[in-house]
Amino acid sequence: MIEKEFIIKNETGLHARSAAMLIKTAGSFTSDVSIIRDDKTGNAKSLLSVLALGIFKGARIKIQVSGPDEVAALYKIGKLIENNFSEEEE
């Protein structure tokens, strides 16, 4: 299992479009991907789970990945977050 912390810089936080992009990216890997905010954990492959975390701009989150392709998954998800959910990175 590996994990990395991020600060959300996207103006709208992790809502609708950005959440859908994250879920699509996480779903392309076989590893389990979780998002942790404060004391809540959500499945990064589930829209309802991600939205229930209420992640707004400036929120500090942790992405936790466990599985056979965990390094690639964390790298790709990290790039998506760091590039402010820009479609140009896909």
Order of alpha helices (4+ residues) and beta strands (2+ residues): beta-alpha-beta-beta-alpha-beta-alpha
